């Protein structure tokens, strides 16, 4: 069966789409080199919609109401601008309650977008623009180390990565976050206390890369304005050995923390990208492989979630698991020497 690949790569060509959530303006061109903080696109996003019902307000038919409407789809109107006018001896009118844009006109109604907010899309990583997607964004190509995680709070930033982790099972506490770390991306272990997230926000930091954290902190993590990326999962989990080795050996390098949400359908995952100089472009990572004896794999679910091991044997047909279910499975020899029977659906290839 196809095996998803968990990327922990010391060097790869990385190609990423950076898209606006709504149509807007793209500010860069093909072959342009960008830095992580460059604003590559802008858009106006309406946070609310207002429906103005001319039929009900004036007590007329929709056909009559349509003749009273004075705006057209796409018009930008200021607060108090005339939207519909009934005329008559005693003038009656409908005016825009707030500044905005007319979206739809018809059947005696006007739908407006109001509460405009400007969205700026930053490159998020250094590289070269290889494609411009009209009105939506770009494709950026770079080379460097790539380390994927399992959860992110939806934010992206970059900065100098500073390691506060000495052993995979280390715990990060708030007293370790001092002013010398301001503006840094912090590489750390497990977080169990909300005070850590708040202390990081007060500095502020440019990101947190964690082995794990308690699920009770999820609501607080979503509220933070800096990216938080969890590599291995929730609960008290040590950092997997592959990520620990690669990240700690790149201490004090610039790193982009893209803590986007995991989406198994689009293939997007939260990830850390560490740009590195190259003379020739390395290969692009593959997304799927086939399971084989001797492969390095990572266990995706408890009781050994996050553990790294080697496939010692691919069992033929279906194997009976401890739960009583039968499924394709493999014997996996973990780094500690223990061998477990693991269903293939709970494994991903490290590559």
NUVEXLUM-302499 format. One record per residue (C-alpha): x, y, z; residue in three letters; residue number from 1. Coordinates in steps of 0.02 Angstrom, whole numbers, plus 50000, padded with zeros to 5 digits. Layout:
east; north; up; type; seq
X; Y; Z; ALA; NUM
...
END
This chain:
east; north; up; type; seq
50000; 50000; 50000; UNK; 1
50060; 50180; 49970; UNK; 2
50158; 50250; 50117; UNK; 3
50148; 50434; 50164; UNK; 4
50319; 50513; 50185; UNK; 5
50365; 50612; 50341; UNK; 6
50497; 50736; 50284; UNK; 7
50650; 50762; 50392; UNK; 8
50774; 50810; 50257; UNK; 9
50944; 50894; 50281; UNK; 10
50934; 50964; 50103; UNK; 11
50796; 50971; 49974; UNK; 12
50719; 51083; 49843; UNK; 13
50561; 51154; 49921; UNK; 14
50420; 51223; 49814; UNK; 15
50276; 51310; 49903; UNK; 16
50118; 51402; 49851; UNK; 17
50083; 51563; 49946; UNK; 18
49902; 51617; 49916; UNK; 19
49786; 51756; 49971; UNK; 20
49623; 51695; 50049; UNK; 21
49524; 51804; 49926; UNK; 22
49563; 51882; 49758; UNK; 23
49681; 52030; 49767; UNK; 24
49839; 52105; 49693; UNK; 25
50003; 52012; 49670; UNK; 26
50155; 52126; 49692; UNK; 27
50296; 52017; 49624; UNK; 28
50345; 51939; 49458; UNK; 29
50420; 51777; 49395; UNK; 30
50607; 51754; 49431; UNK; 31
50603; 51887; 49567; UNK; 32
50699; 51840; 49725; UNK; 33
50601; 51870; 49885; UNK; 34
50642; 51871; 50070; UNK; 35
50525; 51802; 50204; UNK; 36
50458; 51973; 50257; UNK; 37
50421; 52039; 50080; UNK; 38
50238; 52081; 50050; UNK; 39
50202; 51982; 49892; UNK; 40
50014; 52010; 49884; UNK; 41
49875; 52120; 49953; UNK; 42
49687; 52105; 49962; UNK; 43
49537; 52190; 50041; UNK; 44
49432; 52070; 50142; UNK; 45
49257; 52112; 50202; UNK; 46
49223; 52045; 50376; UNK; 47
49034; 52066; 50372; UNK; 48
48886; 52068; 50252; UNK; 49
48733; 52180; 50261; UNK; 50
48568; 52145; 50171; UNK; 51
48461; 52297; 50128; UNK; 52
48283; 52240; 50090; UNK; 53
48204; 52377; 49982; UNK; 54
48042; 52277; 49955; UNK; 55
48006; 52262; 50140; UNK; 56
48063; 52439; 50185; UNK; 57
47953; 52525; 50056; UNK; 58
47814; 52396; 50045; UNK; 59
47825; 52379; 49856; UNK; 60
47847; 52238; 49732; UNK; 61
48020; 52177; 49689; UNK; 62
48003; 52245; 49512; UNK; 63
47962; 52419; 49579; UNK; 64
48100; 52406; 49709; UNK; 65
48229; 52366; 49576; UNK; 66
48188; 52532; 49490; UNK; 67
48218; 52624; 49654; UNK; 68
48392; 52552; 49682; UNK; 69
48529; 52675; 49636; UNK; 70
48684; 52565; 49650; UNK; 71
48760; 52427; 49546; UNK; 72
48862; 52271; 49587; UNK; 73
49044; 52318; 49616; UNK; 74
49009; 52497; 49670; UNK; 75
49106; 52559; 49820; UNK; 76
48997; 52669; 49929; UNK; 77
49034; 52778; 50080; UNK; 78
48933; 52778; 50241; UNK; 79
48768; 52870; 50213; UNK; 80
48775; 52853; 50022; UNK; 81
48606; 52837; 49936; UNK; 82
48563; 52655; 49899; UNK; 83
48378; 52667; 49854; UNK; 84
48256; 52812; 49835; UNK; 85
48065; 52796; 49840; UNK; 86
48034; 52978; 49793; UNK; 87
47860; 53049; 49826; UNK; 88
47796; 53203; 49918; UNK; 89
47881; 53143; 50078; UNK; 90
48048; 53076; 50015; UNK; 91
48099; 52905; 50080; UNK; 92
48268; 52829; 50052; UNK; 93
48387; 52692; 50106; UNK; 94
48567; 52740; 50139; UNK; 95
48722; 52635; 50167; UNK; 96
48741; 52600; 50353; UNK; 97
48930; 52585; 50332; UNK; 98
49060; 52607; 50197; UNK; 99
49082; 52452; 50089; UNK; 100
49058; 52370; 49920; UNK; 101
48897; 52320; 49833; UNK; 102
48902; 52133; 49797; UNK; 103
48730; 52087; 49728; UNK; 104
48579; 52187; 49669; UNK; 105
48414; 52105; 49623; UNK; 106
48240; 52048; 49676; UNK; 107
48221; 52210; 49771; UNK; 108
48372; 52182; 49883; UNK; 109
48551; 52245; 49897; UNK; 110
48690; 52141; 49977; UNK; 111
48843; 52238; 50037; UNK; 112
49014; 52192; 50103; UNK; 113
49065; 52304; 50248; UNK; 114
49203; 52315; 50377; UNK; 115
49346; 52305; 50252; UNK; 116
49514; 52246; 50317; UNK; 117
49676; 52246; 50220; UNK; 118
49766; 52079; 50206; UNK; 119
49953; 52073; 50171; UNK; 120
50027; 51910; 50110; UNK; 121
50211; 51891; 50151; UNK; 122
50328; 51773; 50061; UNK; 123
50363; 51678; 50223; UNK; 124
50522; 51600; 50154; UNK; 125
50669; 51660; 50050; UNK; 126
50675; 51600; 49871; UNK; 127
50634; 51635; 49690; UNK; 128
50459; 51661; 49619; UNK; 129
50432; 51528; 49486; UNK; 130
50248; 51561; 49449; UNK; 131
50121; 51699; 49475; UNK; 132
49942; 51641; 49506; UNK; 133
49834; 51783; 49442; UNK; 134
49749; 51885; 49581; UNK; 135
49790; 51752; 49712; UNK; 136
49975; 51728; 49744; UNK; 137
50136; 51644; 49689; UNK; 138
50241; 51487; 49690; UNK; 139
50411; 51506; 49776; UNK; 140
50559; 51389; 49756; UNK; 141
50702; 51375; 49881; UNK; 142
50829; 51248; 49945; UNK; 143
50862; 51197; 50123; UNK; 144
50820; 51080; 50265; UNK; 145
50639; 51027; 50287; UNK; 146
50562; 50962; 50448; UNK; 147
50375; 50926; 50458; UNK; 148
50263; 50924; 50610; UNK; 149
50088; 50864; 50658; UNK; 150
50002; 51024; 50716; UNK; 151
50012; 51212; 50693; UNK; 152
49913; 51362; 50750; UNK; 153
49894; 51433; 50574; UNK; 154
50029; 51568; 50580; UNK; 155
50195; 51594; 50490; UNK; 156
50353; 51691; 50531; UNK; 157
50541; 51677; 50522; UNK; 158
50693; 51720; 50626; UNK; 159
50855; 51656; 50699; UNK; 160
50823; 51484; 50774; UNK; 161
50891; 51465; 50951; UNK; 162
50891; 51294; 51033; UNK; 163
50835; 51275; 51214; UNK; 164
50827; 51086; 51204; UNK; 165
50970; 50972; 51259; UNK; 166
50879; 50805; 51266; UNK; 167
50725; 50747; 51166; UNK; 168
50622; 50734; 51328; UNK; 169
50663; 50911; 51393; UNK; 170
50522; 51022; 51460; UNK; 171
50517; 51209; 51422; UNK; 172
50474; 51322; 51569; UNK; 173
50435; 51508; 51568; UNK; 174
50590; 51556; 51669; UNK; 175
50701; 51504; 51523; UNK; 176
50627; 51638; 51410; UNK; 177
50726; 51798; 51440; UNK; 178
50748; 51958; 51343; UNK; 179
50900; 51890; 51248; UNK; 180
50779; 51780; 51150; UNK; 181
50673; 51924; 51085; UNK; 182
50639; 51904; 50899; UNK; 183
50703; 51725; 50894; UNK; 184
50624; 51562; 50839; UNK; 185
50635; 51451; 50992; UNK; 186
50671; 51264; 50973; UNK; 187
50612; 51175; 51130; UNK; 188
50539; 51016; 51201; UNK; 189
50374; 50988; 51289; UNK; 190
50261; 51129; 51352; UNK; 191
50138; 51096; 51492; UNK; 192
50103; 51271; 51558; UNK; 193
50009; 51415; 51475; UNK; 194
50132; 51536; 51559; UNK; 195
50263; 51479; 51432; UNK; 196
50154; 51532; 51285; UNK; 197
50117; 51700; 51368; UNK; 198
50299; 51733; 51412; UNK; 199
50347; 51699; 51230; UNK; 200
50214; 51823; 51173; UNK; 201
50278; 51958; 51290; UNK; 202
50457; 51952; 51224; UNK; 203
50395; 51930; 51083; UNK; 204
50468; 51779; 50992; UNK; 205
50452; 51740; 50806; UNK; 206
50396; 51561; 50836; UNK; 207
50398; 51407; 50946; UNK; 208
50450; 51235; 50881; UNK; 209
50396; 51106; 51010; UNK; 210
50407; 50918; 51027; UNK; 211
50236; 50911; 51110; UNK; 212
50115; 51004; 51223; UNK; 213
49961; 50967; 51325; UNK; 214
49799; 50973; 51225; UNK; 215
49726; 51086; 51360; UNK; 216
49835; 51226; 51288; UNK; 217
49757; 51220; 51114; UNK; 218
49638; 51366; 51140; UNK; 219
49779; 51475; 51207; UNK; 220
49896; 51421; 51066; UNK; 221
49770; 51476; 50934; UNK; 222
49762; 51648; 51017; UNK; 223
49949; 51680; 51005; UNK; 224
50007; 51798; 50866; UNK; 225
50166; 51699; 50833; UNK; 226
50175; 51527; 50751; UNK; 227
50175; 51373; 50862; UNK; 228
50224; 51208; 50780; UNK; 229
50210; 51039; 50867; UNK; 230
50322; 50905; 50794; UNK; 231
50260; 50745; 50878; UNK; 232
50090; 50765; 50960; UNK; 233
49994; 50803; 51119; UNK; 234
50032; 50742; 51292; UNK; 235
50206; 50714; 51363; UNK; 236
50302; 50657; 51208; UNK; 237
50489; 50674; 51175; UNK; 238
50551; 50744; 51010; UNK; 239
50578; 50609; 50881; UNK; 240
50763; 50573; 50854; UNK; 241
50767; 50620; 50669; UNK; 242
50695; 50795; 50697; UNK; 243
50798; 50821; 50856; UNK; 244
50962; 50783; 50768; UNK; 245
50926; 50888; 50614; UNK; 246
50856; 51040; 50706; UNK; 247
50989; 51048; 50842; UNK; 248
51130; 51036; 50714; UNK; 249
51056; 51189; 50628; UNK; 250
51052; 51295; 50786; UNK; 251
51079; 51482; 50756; UNK; 252
51021; 51475; 50575; UNK; 253
50877; 51572; 50499; UNK; 254
50718; 51467; 50500; UNK; 255
50542; 51490; 50433; UNK; 256
50405; 51418; 50543; UNK; 257
50251; 51385; 50437; UNK; 258
50127; 51324; 50567; UNK; 259
49987; 51294; 50441; UNK; 260
49851; 51169; 50483; UNK; 261
49878; 50987; 50437; UNK; 262
49765; 50936; 50290; UNK; 263
49778; 50755; 50232; UNK; 264
49678; 50795; 50074; UNK; 265
49785; 50940; 50009; UNK; 266
49945; 50866; 50080; UNK; 267
49989; 51025; 50175; UNK; 268
50077; 51002; 50343; UNK; 269
50153; 51120; 50471; UNK; 270
50339; 51130; 50435; UNK; 271
50505; 51211; 50472; UNK; 272
50612; 51268; 50325; UNK; 273
50795; 51312; 50352; UNK; 274
50865; 51393; 50193; UNK; 275
51040; 51333; 50147; UNK; 276
51163; 51385; 50010; UNK; 277
51180; 51261; 49866; UNK; 278
51280; 51255; 49704; UNK; 279
51153; 51142; 49616; UNK; 280
50970; 51113; 49655; UNK; 281
50941; 50956; 49760; UNK; 282
50796; 50838; 49724; UNK; 283
50618; 50882; 49772; UNK; 284
50548; 50770; 49910; UNK; 285
50423; 50635; 49864; UNK; 286
50254; 50632; 49950; UNK; 287
50222; 50444; 49943; UNK; 288
50328; 50287; 49936; UNK; 289
50301; 50099; 49950; UNK; 290
50334; 50009; 50114; UNK; 291
50490; 49899; 50110; UNK; 292
50598; 49801; 50232; UNK; 293
50741; 49909; 50297; UNK; 294
50648; 50074; 50282; UNK; 295
50657; 50200; 50423; UNK; 296
50480; 50236; 50480; UNK; 297
50390; 50340; 50610; UNK; 298
50242; 50279; 50712; UNK; 299
50094; 50396; 50692; UNK; 300
49979; 50342; 50834; UNK; 301
49990; 50281; 51016; UNK; 302
50053; 50187; 51107; UNK; 303
50219; 50222; 51020; UNK; 304
50170; 50384; 50930; UNK; 305
50322; 50480; 50868; UNK; 306
50442; 50335; 50888; UNK; 307
50568; 50302; 50749; UNK; 308
50612; 50125; 50694; UNK; 309
50659; 50009; 50552; UNK; 310
50539; 49892; 50461; UNK; 311
50608; 49719; 50504; UNK; 312
50472; 49620; 50418; UNK; 313
50321; 49655; 50309; UNK; 314
50191; 49526; 50354; UNK; 315
50093; 49447; 50210; UNK; 316
49904; 49467; 50204; UNK; 317
49813; 49528; 50359; UNK; 318
49883; 49516; 50536; UNK; 319
49781; 49508; 50695; UNK; 320
49816; 49659; 50806; UNK; 321
49799; 49675; 50996; UNK; 322
49630; 49758; 50968; UNK; 323
49567; 49601; 50880; UNK; 324
49558; 49688; 50712; UNK; 325
49649; 49619; 50561; UNK; 326
49750; 49735; 50447; UNK; 327
49908; 49743; 50341; UNK; 328
50052; 49762; 50465; UNK; 329
50240; 49762; 50489; UNK; 330
50362; 49714; 50626; UNK; 331
50453; 49875; 50671; UNK; 332
50613; 49875; 50773; UNK; 333
50617; 50036; 50872; UNK; 334
50776; 50131; 50915; UNK; 335
50769; 50066; 51093; UNK; 336
50777; 49886; 51030; UNK; 337
50594; 49840; 51057; UNK; 338
50501; 49762; 50910; UNK; 339
50317; 49804; 50887; UNK; 340
50183; 49742; 50769; UNK; 341
50114; 49901; 50690; UNK; 342
49974; 49917; 50561; UNK; 343
50039; 49999; 50403; UNK; 344
49907; 50136; 50416; UNK; 345
49995; 50193; 50576; UNK; 346
50165; 50212; 50491; UNK; 347
50246; 50343; 50382; UNK; 348
50413; 50332; 50296; UNK; 349
50549; 50451; 50358; UNK; 350
50629; 50530; 50207; UNK; 351
END
